[in-house]
Amino acid sequence: MVINALVLAGSANNGKLAKVSPEPYEALIPLKGRPMVDYVVDSLLKTSEVNKIVVAGPKELIGRYPKERVEVVSGGESVVESVQQGFAVLPRDAMTLVSTSDIPLLTPEEIEDFLKNCPEGYDVYYPVVYKEAIEQRDKTVKRTYVTLKEGTVTGGNLFLVNPRIVDQAIVKAQDLIKLRKSPFKLSLLLGIGFVVKFLTKRLSVKELEEKVGGLLGIRGKAVFSRSFGIGVDVDKPEDLEVALRHLS
């Protein structure tokens, strides 16, 4: 599978991380002397399946990466706008891996493992990472978990996307993206039946796939994962400490 990649690096540093770094964008927060986004781009560059990479983020990143592989475009004020900016310059004839810029522990091996577990026939693939896999590596990591029939999981920070469905689905997806770290509010959006099943821990991944896919008009597939780097992002000071401990 040959794919392209989009890194979303446009988020302003106006949240919890602003307490520990003055950088204007989260992607530029330094980890061991390098911007956080560098680690994500490096892993994508080392992944054999990845062809072209687009980084939607601050102008400070222009010229930082090999120009034959990586193009930097302006990021938007929201995740949705950054997605639209990135796909405006990406080819629409290949699947695209969409990544956030705040997962510096991501490795090429984890990307390849995710890709090989994406079966054909779907429009969007989204990793769900087992809680036990994260805690086996580091019990101090704080994540938002949800317990489903298949186990206790957290949402990953990668999407494998068919570019042809982006325009039709992105606006509808905005509310779901905003609620991705609030499982209960997400269940409310999806309907009372989901609320009941969520509270009683009887909600299945298949039911989520069908419901969300129906709302967006797409076929979605959850991909179970044990990848630490996919499941751990950096959006608060304690996450930064975790990343610094684990970076080689």
C-alpha angles and dihedrals in degrees: 000000000000113000142168126231138220122197116200106216104151101100113124116232095242100119135073094311090064086078091067104030134038094205112128093225129043090226090063096054105122122242112187091338098314132093111260092240091060091073092055093048091047092054091049091049089053093050109098095210093057118093117168120018125200121192114200103200149089123341090241087080094059110116093011097108136047103288093212090063108023132053122187119210131175115280123226131240090253137033090254093053092049090051090051092047092050098046090048089074100030123096113254095213099081137051113264129217109217115201135177117234095233101076102088093160091065113122133200089242091057091049091050092047091052092049095049090053094055107100119212123261105054134104100214131024121195127184122229113195124211115243091223091058092055095044092048087061099039126357092193094069113112114208138159106253133188126197114226131172089268096052144284111310145165128216118262127226101238133080127190104209139187101228092214092071098046099091094049097042106035099079092046089047094057094086092046091050091052091052098042092108095045106068095178094052089045089054090052090055091050095052144274093278088060091049091056094046091045093052092047092044092239097117113119130209090238091058090051091049093052096044098045092041090053092051092051098037093239142104109251130188128197113215116205112225142179094199114135094195093052093048101045119071130173114240103130136038095261089054088054089055091051091051093050091051094052102039111104 
